[in-house]
Amino acid sequence: MYFGLKVYVEDKRLKGLRDHLKTKIPDQDVEKIMKSYEKLGDIIILSIPKEHYNLRDFIGKSFYESYKCQTVLEKGHILGEFRIPYYKKIIGGDFVTIHKENGILYKMDLSKVMFSPGNVAERIRMANVSSSDELIVDMFSGIGYFTLPLAKYGKSKVWALEKNPDSYSFLLENINLNRVSDRVTPLNIDCLDFSSDFEADRIVLGYFSNDEKFLLKALDLVKKGGVLHYHNTVSEKSEHIFKKNVESTLLKKDRDIEPLYYRKIKKYSPGVWHVVFDFKAH
Ligand SMILES: C[S@@+](CC[C@H](N)C(=O)[O-])C[C@H]1O[C@@H](n2cnc3c(N)ncnc32)[C@H](O)[C@@H]1O
């Protein structure tokens, strides 16, 4: 379909959907719903405002019919070490879908593995940070959120470590779907048990933990002058000491830090941000 026609069809769909929701819900609340929904492949994920919870089925069905999608879910919590999403089905069928983003296919089962639409800019950034001569360890690869852009666009060799067997099985599928099996070595292990016969140029730590054991492990794996992409959550009140804490962990391994990049990725909870900090470990 021509781009102009596609935009026209989408605008028409959104207008129809808004008008339909407005038959039962005040305008400003409809706007809230329209701003917060997410679409992953053929699945729509809704946040239902508390004050309209009695209209949950009406709202779900409105999206379902407007998008003619496979399933509409109600957003829930992502819990535990394996980051399992607890989303309730409002209408439709399967929780398995393939989401296409930046030319990459991510297959997932949203009853078993998470996918954060809010991290899109970070996934796109990872497509541009590495080069073909690099050896990279993605310590928490999940279904391949960062591994796939690093391998597909950076053409780097990536060791993708993932402990959750469900995420790991989608990682295997996604490596094949994106034809990067010659560059990715997937391992269904705890990253703390990984040992290598090479020093990594780059390490990705895409898991929130205040236990410094993961960062210490990354320092054992990365070469002098190698880069770490360190994700964590930081409360607004303690943001000023976040980098200092990372620096003290590096000192425990006699490594000096060279900060490269810091960004707030998204709000995680009230007053708390998901941040990424890139630095070299000398
Ligand atoms: C939060 S998810 C990845 C999110 C992704 N980086 C993003 O930002 O969208 C973290 C992954 O780490 C895995 N994980 C947790 N602890 C682990 C460990 N010790 N070793 C390897 N993988 C682990 C979880 O199963 C999960 O798939």
The ligand as a MOL file (V3000), in Angstrom:
LIG
                    3D

  0  0  0     0  0            999 V3000
M  V30 BEGIN CTAB
M  V30 COUNTS 27 29 0 0 0
M  V30 BEGIN ATOM
M  V30 1 C 14.4650 -7.7760 31.6180 0
M  V30 2 S 14.7400 -9.0800 30.5530 0 CHG=1
M  V30 3 C 15.5430 -8.3220 29.2670 0
M  V30 4 C 14.9030 -7.0620 28.9490 0
M  V30 5 C 15.5190 -6.3780 27.7810 0
M  V30 6 N 16.9200 -6.1650 27.9830 0
M  V30 7 C 14.7810 -5.1120 27.5690 0
M  V30 8 O 15.2860 -4.0770 28.0090 0
M  V30 9 O 13.6940 -5.1580 27.0110 0 CHG=-1
M  V30 10 C 16.0350 -9.8290 31.4080 0
M  V30 11 C 16.2660 -11.2690 31.0420 0
M  V30 12 O 17.3110 -11.7530 31.8680 0
M  V30 13 C 17.0310 -13.1220 32.1860 0
M  V30 14 N 17.8290 -13.4450 33.3810 0
M  V30 15 C 17.5900 -13.1300 34.6600 0
M  V30 16 N 18.5930 -13.5560 35.4570 0
M  V30 17 C 19.5040 -14.1420 34.6430 0
M  V30 18 C 20.7750 -14.7460 34.8550 0
M  V30 19 N 21.2970 -14.8450 36.0840 0
M  V30 20 N 21.4510 -15.2150 33.7830 0
M  V30 21 C 20.9350 -15.1270 32.5310 0
M  V30 22 N 19.7290 -14.5760 32.2710 0
M  V30 23 C 19.0190 -14.0870 33.3050 0
M  V30 24 C 15.5270 -13.1450 32.3870 0
M  V30 25 O 15.0270 -14.4340 32.2190 0
M  V30 26 C 15.0740 -12.1650 31.2890 0
M  V30 27 O 14.7820 -12.8430 30.0970 0
M  V30 END ATOM
M  V30 BEGIN BOND
M  V30 1 1 1 2
M  V30 2 1 2 3
M  V30 3 1 2 10
M  V30 4 1 3 4
M  V30 5 1 4 5
M  V30 6 1 5 6
M  V30 7 1 5 7
M  V30 8 2 7 8
M  V30 9 1 7 9
M  V30 10 1 10 11
M  V30 11 1 11 12
M  V30 12 1 11 26
M  V30 13 1 12 13
M  V30 14 1 13 14
M  V30 15 1 13 24
M  V30 16 1 14 15
M  V30 17 1 14 23
M  V30 18 2 15 16
M  V30 19 1 16 17
M  V30 20 1 17 18
M  V30 21 2 17 23
M  V30 22 1 18 19
M  V30 23 2 18 20
M  V30 24 1 20 21
M  V30 25 2 21 22
M  V30 26 1 22 23
M  V30 27 1 24 25
M  V30 28 1 24 26
M  V30 29 1 26 27
M  V30 END BOND
M  V30 END CTAB
M  END
